[in-house]
């Protein structure tokens, strides 16, 4: 084992000191460069797809939370059956370590009339327990409203999309027409905050207001709400928590996961995983082929040395290990440079947002990058292991070399 390792080091040292042929040196450099580029592309592909999925998930969840609890209703979300605000299962749900926040909500559809323009919207009523993190991060003007204990707040948060369409300004008063019991009911609000998420299907419709306006419009009591929104710390806990909540709530309640509510968006995001798998497979295949080529060049270039070592008693297995050690060194070298290049480019993009996107098409204005260190570790280990396994078969060509013929040829 020791002489195999020493011979491998000697061959590596010969390459680094320029003792090998120019053709062999060029092929080695190409192989290392191929591995480095392949690793960098894999890391960037995974990081960009993870970042894109995370950004879109956060935007969708910001409008509807991870999971909603409401009374079972065959109608749509804006005609929810009211439920009592105080429910015995809420304390158990809030006690779950995966739960970040639980808040009440209510919906009411209406029409905004302003500057001779009209726009249909859905007023989402929220209360003091609402988590404003998402809208605070996406505010472009003004501020979110606070909800006092006494009088209702007349401030609302509208999207920049609606503001531009209706030619509104921050602080301007608007009239919203609601229909209740086939009667027209008007409410006056003041635009206190303007947000922009980039997702027009939400920006074009959502208005946030004090839940007491919606309660009064629906002829509900102050202790009645449409349901409860549950926000989690981690998206991956959604399926597990859905089962836990189902065990806490009674039969007249139902749960709706955000992935079921917006199946087309999350189905589209899942398709990105397939793209990543294809890219990873192609990059590992290309890296493996590069290494196979380099290994075959090593073996053919050192046919005389192999014949001499065989004549001195070296076995086919020990000689194959020598070349595999060389290949492992090149794979690790290429992997190192690939990580350095890929992670450096990804972190630069993450912090400085150099590459921009069309927000209307991609929902975000820059290429997002999110590196998960456990995924990076798996990519590195998987690439090295697969590449080494691909080299076992070509390394066995050593056994086909006849020492008698090689020595006679010399």
N, C-alpha and C positions, 0 to 999 in steps of 0.2 A: 504493500500500500504506500509506503514512504517513497520508494523510488518512482512510483507512478506519479505521485504528487510533485516530486522534484523535477522529473522530466517535463511535466506540464508547465511548471514555473519557468523552466529553461526555454520552452517554446514561446511562452508569453513574453519573457525577457528578450528573446530574439526579435519578436515583432516590434516591441517598444523601442529597441535600439537600432532598428532598421536593417537587421540581418536577413530578413526574409526577402523574397522576390517582390518586385514592384506589383506584379499582377495579384499575388496573394495579399499583399498589403492593401491594395485598392479594394479587393473583394471583402476583406475584413472590415474596412472602414464603411463600406456600403451596408454590410450586414448590421454593424453597430448603429449606423445612422437610421436604418430601417426600423430596428427595434425601438430606438429612441423616439422616432416620429410616430410609430404605431402606439407606443405607450402614452405619448403626449396627446394624441388624438383621442384615445380611449378615455383618459382622465377628463379632458375638456368636454367630450361628448356627454359623459355621465354627469359632470358638474353642471353643464348648461341645461340638460334635460331636467335634472333634479331642481335646479333653480327656477326653471320655467314652470314646472309642475307646482312647486311651492308657492310661487307668486300668484298663479291663477287660483290655486286652492284657497289661499288667504283672502283673495278678493271675493270669491263666491261665499266663503264662510263669513266674511265681514258683513254681508247683507242678510244672511240667514242662519248663522251659527252652525254648529256641527249636527245638531239634532233638535227637533221640535216635539213637544208633548202637547197634545190637544185632545179634545173629545172626538170620538169617532164620528166622522162626517163624510157623507158621500158627495157633498158639494165642494166648491172651490175654497181656497184659503181665505178669500176676502169675505166669506159668509160663514165664519167659524161659529160654532155653538159656544156660548160663554161658559166659563168654568169659574169656580170659586178660587180666589187668589191664594187662600190658605189651604194647602193640601198636605196631608201627613207624610207623603213620600218625599217631599222636597228636601227635608233635613238629611235624609239618607242619601239622596243624590249629591247634595253639596258636600257630604262627608267623604265621597269617593275621591281618592288621591289624584285621579286623572282629570277631574272636573275643575275647570278654571272659574267659570261663572254660570249662574242660572238667573235668568231675568224673565219678566212677563212681557207680553207683546199683544198688540191688536192691530187689525188692518181695516181700512175703509177706502174704497175707490172713490175718486172725485175728479173734477175738472178745474184746472187753474185758469182764471181769466185775468189777463194783464196786457195793457198796451195794444188793445184790439186783437190780441192773439189768444188762442186757447190751447191747452195741453192736458191730456188725460194723465193722471198720476194715481199712485197707490200711497195713501198716507199710512205710515207705520207708526203707531203710538208706542212710545217707550216710557219707562218710569225711572226712578232714582237708582234702581239696581242695574241699569243698562251699562254695558262695557263700551266706552267710547273710543277705545284704542285704535280701532281700524279707521274710523272717520277722522279722528284727530290727525293720524298720519297722512291722510289723503285730502286734508283741507287745503284749499288754495286761497281762501279769503274768509275773514270773519272768524267765528268760533262756534263750538257746539254750545247748546243751551243747557242751563241748569234747571232743575225742576223743583220749585219751592213746595213747601208743605201746604201752604194755604191756597193762593190763587193759581189758576192754570197759567202756564207759560204760553205766550202767543208767538214765540220765536220758533222758526223751523229751519231745517237744514236741507238745502236743495243742491242738485248737481249743477256743474258748470254747463252741461249739455242743455238742461232746461232753462237756465238763466240766459244763455245765448239765444235760444229759440224764442223766448218770450221778451227778450230785450230788457231784462231786469238788472237792477243794481243792488249791491249789498245795502241792507237797511230799508229797502223799499217794501211797501205794503202790498199784499196780494189778496185776491178774493178766490176762495176755493168753493166750488159748488158740489154738494153731496146730495145723493138721493136716498131718502129713508121713508119707507111706507108710501112710496109713489109720490112723495112730496119733495120739492126742492128746498134744500137747507144750505144757507151760505155761512161761511166763516171767514173772518179776516185774520191774516197772519202777517208776520214781519220776517223777512229773510235775514237770519242771523249768521248763517254759515254757508259756505259754498265748498263742495267737495268735487273731486274728479278721480274716479277709479280707473277709467279707460275702458270699462266694459259697458258698452252702450245699452245692452239689453237691461241692465240694472239702472244705469245713470238716467236713462230716459223716462223712468217710471217711479223711482223711489223718492219719497219725501218723508223726513222724520219729524215728528211732532210730539207734544205732550200727550200721553195716553188718555188723559181725562177728556180731551176733545173727542176722541174716538168713542170712548165709553158713552158720552152724552149723545153723540150722533146715533149710536146703536141702541139707545134707550136702555143701557146697562146700568147696574148699580155700581158704586165705587169699588166694590170688592170683586167685581167680575172682569175677567180678562179672556182673551182668545186662547191663550196657552202659555207655555214656558219654553224658552230657548236655552239649550245647554251648550256651552262652549268648553272645549277640551284644551288641555295643554299640548297634546300630541294627536295629530290626525290619525295615526296608526291605531289608536285605541278606540276608534269609532265603533267597529264591529263588536268588540268586547263590551263596551259600555251600553250599547243598544240592548244586548242580552240582559245585562244587569238591571237596567231601568225597566225592562219588560217584566222583570220579577218583582219590582217595587210597586208599579202602578196597578190600579184595579182594572177590571175588564172593560169599563166604559171609556178608557183612555187608549190612545194609540200613539205610536212614535213614528216620526218620519226623518230618515237620515238625509243629510245634504246630498249624498251620492245618489239617492233615489229621487230626490226632488229635482236635481239637475243632471239627469243621466247622460244627456248628450254631451255636456261639458266634460264630465269625469270619464266618460267612455272615450272621448277624444284624447284626454290626457293619458289614459292607459295605453293608447296606440303608440305614444312616444316611447314606451318601454320596449316595444317590439323593434323600433328603429335602433335603440341602443344595443339590443342583443345582436342585431345584424352587423352593426359597426364593430362591436367587440369581436365577433366571430371572424370578420374579414381581417381585422388588424392582427389578431393572434395568428391567423392562417398566413398572412403575408410575413410576419416576423418569423414564423416557423420555417417557411420556405427560404427566407434569407439565410437563416442559420444552417439549414440543410446544405445549401449551396456552399457556404463558407466551410462547413465541416468536410464536405467532399473535396474541396480544394486543398485543405490541410492534409487529408489522407493521401491524395494523389501526389502532392508535392513532396511528401515524406515517405514514399514507397520504399526507397532504398534503406532508410532508417528502420522502417518496420521490418523489412527482411532481415537486417542485421540483428535486431533485437530478438526476432524469432529464432534465429540461428543460435543466439546466446541463451535461449531457454525461456524467453518471455511468452506468456500465453495470450491467446486471442482476447480473452476477457480483460486482462491487465492493460493491453494496448488500447482496447476500446475505451477504457476508463481514462487513459491519458488524454484522448481527444475529447471525451465528454467533459473533462475538467476544463480544457481550453474553451469549449463551447459555453460552459457555465459561466466562465469569467466574462466572455463577450456578452452573454445575455444579461448578466448583472450590471456590466458597464453600460449597456444600452438602456437598461431599465432605470439606472441612476440618472442618466442624462434626460431620459423621457420624463421622469418625475420632476426633475428640476425645471425643465422647459414648460411642461403642462401646468404644474402648480403655480409657477411664476406668472405665466400668462393669465391663468384663471384668477389669481388674487389681484393682479393689476386691473382686470376688467371688473372684478367685484367692488373694488374700492374706488376706482376712478371712472367707471362706466364709459370706457373709451368707445366701444362699438354701440351705436344707437339703432333703434328699431322704429318702425312706423306704428305708433300707438293705436291707430285705428284698425290695423290689421292684426297686431300681436298682443293687444291689451296692455302692453308695457312699452316704455320708451327706450329701453336699453336691453342688451343681452344679459340675462341674469345668470349668476354662477353660484352654486351651492355645493361645496365639497363636504362629503361625509367620510370621516377618516376610516371607519370600518370598511366602507365600500372600496376606498382607495387601497386598503390593505388586501382585500380579497382580489381586486384586479391585479395587483402586483404578484401575489402568490399564485393565482390561477395562471397568469401569463407565463411565469417562470416554469411552473410545473408542466404545463401543456407543451411549452417549447422544448423542454428537456425530454419529455416522453416522445415527441416527434423525432428527436435525434437518435433515439436508441437503435432504430432499424438501420439508418444509413451508417451508423458507427460500426455495424457488424460487417461492413465491407472489408474490414481489416482481416477477417478470417479467410477471405478469398485470395489474399496475397500470398504467393508461394516464395519462401525465402531463397530457394535454390535458383529460381529464375531471376530474381532481383539481383542477387550477388553475382551470378554468371553474367548478367547484363553489364554490371559494373566492370 
